[in-house]
């Protein structure tokens, strides 16, 4: 009967999962493997040994630990002559961390103790269950390691909110808008039956907006205004989702056309509009900054 994985390979797999899992959850224990190190201290020694000259910032991010807490642990390990600090040539604010000879010896002892502990556990499990265990841990590792999908939501504004006014002001500054709405205009807009505003949230943070305005100068038409996504949130197709919400609402209102104006320097916005079926049209308003006018039949 085949023995499946060799125990050293299984040990490496389990240790790798344990390293990743404890880094993600920041698990703490007073002592680890019955030695004079907490689990967090052992993880610090392991990470520095595996990544010589790692910075304290990067180490903190890897272990998901509080800045003050990891600083105290690093200070303690330094006093025990287990790690050393050297100045970073690229960033004077950062220190590069390496293990001393004593630190390397401690890290080796921790690994050997971990190997013995895991081997003892594995020898008491039959081969098939052992392989099932490794497969399950590998799958758990894949799930935990996979990047978290951002949570994006688009919501229609029902009443004026400071966050809505704040992102409108940010939009005005970003595009250098001359003809701006007054603070009370948002309240008036939201009361109009054929007007609306939507806010985009990324993981609960407001990151974008768009406005549908009534356009009485054009029959059965509305105007798309104030489409904006913060630079830090771009790349998630949030502008597309905002336009989806606006156009769907316009269809509910039984509008036939959506108009908009823009500037010929806003290449990305123009490309987005064109991809969605907006076409050039004649000037329909007196916006002094607009150089291009577009419309779409719904």
Buried (B, 14 or more C-beta within 10 A) or exposed (E): EEEBBEBEEBBBBBBEBBBBBBBEEBEBEEEBBEBEBBBBBBBBBBBBBEBEEBBBBBBBEBBEBEEEBBEEBBEBBBEBEBBBBEEEEEEEEBBBBBBBEEBBEBBEBBBEBBBEBBBEBBEEEEEEEBBEBBEEBBEEBEEEEEEEEEEBEBEEBEEBBEBBEEBBBBBBEEBEBEEEBEEEEBEEBBEEEBBBBBBBBBEEEBBBBBBBBBBEEBEEBBBBBBBBBBEEBEEBEBBEBBBBBBBEBBEEBEBBBBBBBBBEEBEEBBEBBEEBEBEEBEEBBEBEEBEBBBBBEB
